[in-house]
Amino acid sequence: MNNNVVLAIAVWFQRLNITTMRFNFCGSQIGRGDRQVDNVREAANFLLTGQHLNTKKSSSTSKSKQPAKESKPPTHIFLVGYSYGSIISSSASVGIPQCLGTVMISPPLAVRHWLYMFKGNYHLDQARKRNLPLLMMIGSKDNFTSEDDFMDIVNIMNESTTTGAVLKEADHFFRGREKDLMDIIGHWLLNVFPQCEGDLNTLASIDFSTLETPTLGSISSTESYVGC
């Protein structure tokens, strides 16, 4: 929850005026991932039903006599996961109809069989079912998954909706490279949602209920990363 990558993502989206939520998985144990998938869906439901607004309103009224500003709950959601949580969040998207797309950062693909107690492939299969826009990112010097192993998985995901990006000279933890990660996410979002017309600040105001399921736009390579 307080990881540098997770914090960077939350702050970046907040600056775009987009509601964010970060959380720890229930308990300290990791395993097959079933309970963690439920955690993601519960968190998404918490936002989409506006429960966070009730909490915010109660907090505001306790500090001030002025009524809290009325807000509406989000109508759609992005799922962004890091490391262990990256594969989990993509798997959870199947049970969230309002999900617009998912982002996997540093997915532990090479060790997924052991890390998810031989259920790693199941979670990847779940991620394919919705055929949502998917961004997969890894550092070229990742500590757990090689670039070749990463690309092998990218190439078996849905070709029309999946983008793979390798950030050069970055490891699994991306310390000092958080801005580069956000640049890649921003570039991806602009391609997936051309309605932004090149301006990410418009993302929060798009009426997603009138859009068809977004598809992948072409992403070109840059000096800092390689995209496919």
N, C-alpha and C positions, 0 to 999 in steps of 0.2 A: 504493500500500500504506500509506503514511504520511499520506495525505490526511485532512483534518479530519473529513470526512463518514464515511469508511471507519473511522477510529479510533472515532468516536462510536458507530457501529453495533455494532462489536465489543465495546466496553466495556458498552454497554447490554444486549446479549444475555448477556454473561458475568455481569452482576449478576442475571440471571434463572436462573443456573446452567445455561446452555446452552453447549455446546462451540462455539467459533467458529474460523474460519480465514480469514486474509486473505493475499493474495499478489499479487505483480507478474506481469503477463503475461510469458511467456518472450521475452527480447530487448527491444529498445527500439522496434522498428518496429510500427506499426499498419497495418492494411490491410483486406482483405475480411472478416477475422474468423474464418476457418476454424480457424487455429491457436489463436486465443484461445478459441474454443468448446471445442477439445480440452483446453486448459489448465484450464478450469472443470470439465470432466468428470473430468480426472485428479485435481484437487484434491478433488472430491466423493468419488471412489473412495478416495483417501488416508484420508479421515475414516471413510467407511462400512466399510472393511475393517480399521479399527483400527490402521493403520500409525503414526498419531500417538501411540498408547499405547506402542508399542515404543520410540519415540524418547524419550518422557517417562520410561519405566521405566529406560532406560539412563542418562539424565541423573541421575535420583534416586539410583540405586544407586552411581553414581560419587562422589556427595557424602556419602552416608550408608550405614552398614552395615545399616540397617533396610530391609526389602523395601518396594518401592513399593506403594501402595494399589491393589488390583485394580480395574479399571474395565472397562466394556463399551463397544464402539464404538456410535456413534449408529445408529439404525435408519432414520431419515428426516432430511431436510435441507431447509432454506430457502436460496434463492439471492437475495442482495441485491447489486445492482450500482449503481455510480455513474457517471454521464456515459457515456463510451465503453463501459465495462463493463456498463452497465445493459441495453442491448439484447443484448449478447453473452451475459450470464448467462441471460436469458429464452430466448434461442435454444437454449442448452445444455440447458435443462430437458427437452427432448424425449428426450435420451439418458440421462436419470437417472430410472429408475422410482421411486426413493425420494423424489423431490422432492415437497414438499407445497404449494409456492407460490413465487412470485417477486415481487420488489420492484424497480421501476425508479425510480431517483432521478436527476433531471435528464437524462433521455434526450435526446440531441442529434438530435431528430427532423427539424428543419428542414434540417440539413446532413448527413443520413444518407447521401444518395446519394454525396456526395463523400468523406465520412469513412470509409465502408465500401466505397469503390470500386464503387459501384452495386450493392452487395449488401445494402443496408439493408432493403429490403422483404422480401427473402428471410428475414432474421433475424426480422423481425416476423411473417411467416407461420409460421415455426417456433414462435414463442411461442404462437400460437393453437392449434397442433395438440393439445397436451395438455389444453387447456381447464382449466388449473389456476387457482386464485385468483391474481389479479395486481393489485398495487397500483402505480399510476403516479403519480409526484409531480414537481412542477416549481414553481419560484418565479414569481410573477407578473411579475417583472422579469428573467427569465432572459436571459442575454447572447446566446444562440444560437437559441432557439426561442420564438416568441410563444405566448401563451396560446391564441389561436385555432388555431394549427397543432397545438399539443399536444392540444386537445380534438377536433380532426378525427381524430386517430389513436386517441384513447381511444374515440371513437364507432364505430370500425370493428373494435375488438377484441371478444372474446366478451362480449356484454352481461351474461350471467348471472354471470360470474365476475370481471369487471374493475371496479376502482374507480379513478377519477381524482381527484387532489387538487391544488389550486393553493394554495401558501402565499403569502399576501399580503406584499408589500413585500420579498420575498426574491429574490436573484439566483441564478445558476447554482451559486455556490460555498457558499452557506448559512453563511457565517462569522457566528458569533454566534446562529445559528438552529438549531443542532444539536438542542437540546432539543425545539424545535417539530417537527422531523422525527421524532424518536423518539415524541413524543406521537401523531402521526398513525399511525405503524406500530403502536403499541400499541393504538390504537382500532380499527384495521383487524383486527388479530389477534383481538381479543375478539369481533368480529362474525363473522369467518370460523370461529372455533372456540368456539362457545357452551359447549363442555364446560369451558372455563376458569371459567365462572360469574362473570365479572367480575373475576377475579383472575389477572393475568399470571404470578404466581409459581407457578401450577399448570401452566403450559405445559410445563415440563420433565418433568413426571410423567405426562402424557397418554399412553396406549397407542394410538399412531396406527395400529398394525397391525389394530386392531379397528374402525376408523372407515372409513366410506365417504369417497370424495373430497370434501373440504370445499367448500362453496359460499359464495358471497358473501352476507353479511348486509347489511341496510340500514345506511348510514352517514349521519348527519345533518351538516349544516354547523355550523361553529363560528365564533367571531369571527376566529380566526387563519387559517382556510383554508376553501376552498370544496370540497366533495366531491360526487361524482356517482356 
